[in-house]
Amino acid sequence: MIRSELIQKIADDNPHLYQRDVERIVNTIFDEITGAMSQGDRVELRGFGAFSVKKRDARVGRNPRTGETVHVDEKHVPFFKTGKLLRDRLNGKS
């Protein structure tokens, strides 16, 4: 599902809301999650999962084509851990 499909689904399920308002709500939620993660905070959505940021240390890597060593800088990457309810639902336990 992509963002526009999510917006359309929510708008269809809530006919009393205008589509532009639903779009603003969805964009605000994503912006808040992104903003919190960019500050290094953890975002938890109970039953769904938790978004966090993990730090990857600098290291020496290899160019797979040439075999030459390459310095890879330290970086921060997004990480998502599923919640128990979502895992159970995906595995048919609930």
N, C-alpha and C positions, 0 to 999 in steps of 0.2 A: 504494500500500500504506500502510495506517495502522498505528500502533503495535500495536494489538491483533492485527492480521493478521500482523505480524512475529513477535510473541510466539507465536502459534498455529503458525506455520510452523516456527519453531525447536523448539518443543515436539514437533511431529509428527515432525520429522527426528531428534530425540534422545529416544526413548521412555524412556531410563534417567533422564531429568531430570524433576522435578516441574514442573508449569506455574508454580507460584508462585515456584520458583527461577529459571526462565527469565525471568519477569516482573521479578524483582529484578535479574537480570543486565542486561537491556535498559535498565531504568530507571537503573541505576548508570552504564552507558556514556553515556547521554544526559545525565545529571547532570554527569558529568566533563567532557564536551565543552562543555556550557553554562558550567560553572564556569571552565574554562580560558579560554573566549572572553570571559567577563565580566571577567577579569583582564587582557585584552588579548593573551593568548597565541594562537599559531597551533596548530591541531590537524591533523595530517596522517595520513591513513589510506592507506598505500602501495597503489597500484593503483586506489584509489577516488577520492581527491581530498583537498583541503585546505580547512579552514574557517578563516577569519580575520575580523578586524574592520577595517572601513575608517571613516575619519573624514570626515564631510561638514562643510565649513565653513559658518558662518552666512552667510546671503545675504538678498537682498531678492527676494521672489516676488510673484506676482499672484494675486488671487482671480479665478478664471476667470469667475465669474458676474457680478461687479460691475466687474472691471478695477482694483479698488483695490489699492495696493501693501501687502504684508504682510511683516513681518520674520519670517524662519524661523531658529530657533536652530540652533546647531551640534549635530550628533548623530553617534552611532556606529551603523553598520549592519552586519549579518552579511554575509559574502561567501563564496561557495563556488566553488572552481576545480576542475574535474574532473581526474582523473589520466589519464595516457596510456593505461593499460590499459582504463579505462572508456570513454574517447573512441573507441579502436580497436574495442572490442566493440560500441558503439552504431552505429558506421559499418560494421559487418560485415567488419572487417579481420582478425578473429581468431576 
